[in-house]
Amino acid sequence: MKIIPSETLLNAYAQGIFPMAESRSSEGINWYSASERGVIPIEEFHISKNVLKLIQKGQFEVHIDKAFRKVVQACANRETTWINDLIINSYDVLNQSGYAHSVEVYLDEELVGGLYGVHLKSAFFGESMFKNVPEADKVALYFCHQILEKNKFTLWDTQFFTEHLARFGCIEIKAAEYHNMLEKALMEEAEFIFST
C-alpha cells in the first residue's frame, strides 16, 4: 500500500502546507500553501437555529473515529474530488496514530454524514465533509466545534474560505497572520476527546 509518510504529512501541516490530488483517479498529489487562508475562529462559530433544533430532537447519533476510513471515502465519493487512494491510505495511517480524526453522524445506525481533519497540538485542520441526508454535515460541524472548544484548541483551519463555511463563521486571513496563529497553536497541547 502506497502512502505519504506520516512524518512528511505532519511536517507539512506544521508549515501550513497540505496535499491535494488532481482527481480521484490520480496516482500522486500536489502540495499547496494558500496565500489567503480560511479559518473559523472557535469562539465565533455559529449555526442556524434549525440545525440546533434538529440536534436537540436526538435523532442523530454522533461518534468520533469509529469509521474514519469510511468518512474519507464518502468525502471522495463525488463528481470532482481532490481525494485519491494515496490520500485515503495516508490519512488512515494518520488516524491510527492519533493525528487525524473523524466526526461521524449516524441515523438509524447508518453513517449519513461527517467530516475529517488533521490534529496537531492545538490546531485542527479540517479536510473535507459529506452528507447523505440533509443537514448531516452541519451536525458534524457543530459537534466538531464542541470538541475543539471544550478541549481548548486554538486554531480551526479550513484551508480555503467558502461562502458555505462563512455561514458558520469562517473568515479569510492573510498568510502572515495565519502562520502567526499556527505557530502559537503548535506551542500548546490539546486532545481531540468527545464527551456528550
N, C-alpha and C positions, 0 to 999 in steps of 0.2 A: 504493500500500500504506500503510495507516494504522498508525502506530507511536507509542509513547510515546517522546519524545526521550530519547536515552541520557543526556544531562546531567541531565534530570529524574529518571530512574531512579537514577542514581548518587548524586545529592544526597539523594534519599530514603533510600537504603540507609545513607548516611553519618550519617543521623539516626535510624536504627533503624526506618524506615518501609518498608513493602513493599506491592505491589499484588496484588489478587485480584479475579477476575471473579465475578459471581453464578453463572454456569453456562457451559458450553461454547458456548452459542449467544448469550450476552450480547455486546453491542457495546462496552460500556465496562468500566471497572474501578473498584474502591473502594480507598482507601488504608487501611492498618492499622498500628497500633503496639501490640503486646500489652503489657498491664500486667505479665504474667509471661511470661518468655521461656525457650524451650528451647535449651540449648547442650550440646554434647558436649565436655567437657574433653579436649583432644587427647591428653594424657598418660594419661588414664584410659579410653580406648577399649578395649573388649574384644569378642571374637567367639567363637562356640562352636567347640569342637574339631572338630565335624563339618564345619563350613564350612571350617576350615583344612585338613582332610584333603582336602576336595573341591578346594580351590585347589591343593594340592600334587600332586594327580593330573594337573594340567596340561591338563584337557580344555577349559577356557575360555581364550579369548584376550581380553586387555583393552587398550583403546586410549582415548586422550582426544581429544576434538574432531574425530573422524573423521566423525561423523554427528550433530552437535549437534541440528539441527532434527528429525531422526527420533526422537531421545530425548525431546524436549519433546512431540512429537506422541504418542508412545507413553504418556507420563505423562498426557496428556489423554484417552487412549482408555479411559475407564472410565465407569461409570454416572453418577456425580456427580463433577464436577471444577470447579475454580476457574480452569482454564487455557483461555482462549479464543483466537481468532485474533490479537487485539491483543497478547496476551502472547506467543504463539508468534513473531510477527513482530518484536516489540520485543526479545526476548531473543536472537533470531537475529542481529540487528544488534549487540547487546552482545557476542556471541560473536565476530563478525567483527572487532571492535575489541579483543579480548583481555580483556574484563571479565566474560565468562561462559564456563563450561566444562562439558563433559560427560565422565563416566566411563562407558565403554561395554563391555559384556560380550558376547562373541560365542561361539557354539557352532556348529561346522561352518560358519564364515563368515557365520552369521546373527545379527543383533542380537537378543539374548534378554533383556537386562536393562540397567539403567543408571540414572544419576542426573544431575542438572544443578544448577548453582548460580551465584551471582554472586561474583566475586573483586574485592575492593577492598583494596589494600595487603596487610596480613597477616590479613585477615578473609575467611572463606569462608561465604557464606550459602546453605545447602542449600535448594533449592526443592522438588524432587519426585523420586521414583524409581519404577521399574516393574520387573516381571519377567514374562517369558513362560514361563519354566521355573523349577522350584523352586530357591530359594536364589540366583538370579542377582542379585537386588537386594542381598543380603548380601555377595556377592562384590564388587559395585560399591562398597559402603560400605567394605569392607576396603581396597580399593585407593585409594579417596579418602583414607582415613586415612593410608595410606602416603605419599601425595603431600603432604598437609598437614604431617605430622610431619617428613619429610625436608627440606622446603623452609621449615621454621620458621614456619609460620603460628601465630598466637596465639589466634585465635577461630574456632570452628566453630559457627555459628548455625543452629539447626534451626527457628527461628521459634516453633514450638509444641512443647510436651512431649507425647509419646505413650507409652503403655505399650510399644508396639513398639520405639520408639527407646531406651527405658530399658534394654532388653536389651544395648545397645551402649555404655551409659554416659551416656546423655542425662539431664540434670538440669534442674530448673526454678529459675530465679532471678528476683528482683525486677527491675523496670525500671531502678532506680537502679544496681544492681550491673552489669546488662547494659550500660548506657550508659557506665559507667566502663571496662569491658572493651573496648567498641567504640572509645572514644576512644584507648585505648592501642594497639589494633590498627591504627588509622589513622595512627599515628605511625611504624610500621615497614613496610618493604617485604618482600614475599615473591613468589616466582614459582611459578606452577602448572605444574611440569615433572614429567613422568613418565619414570622410568628404571627398567627392570627389573633 
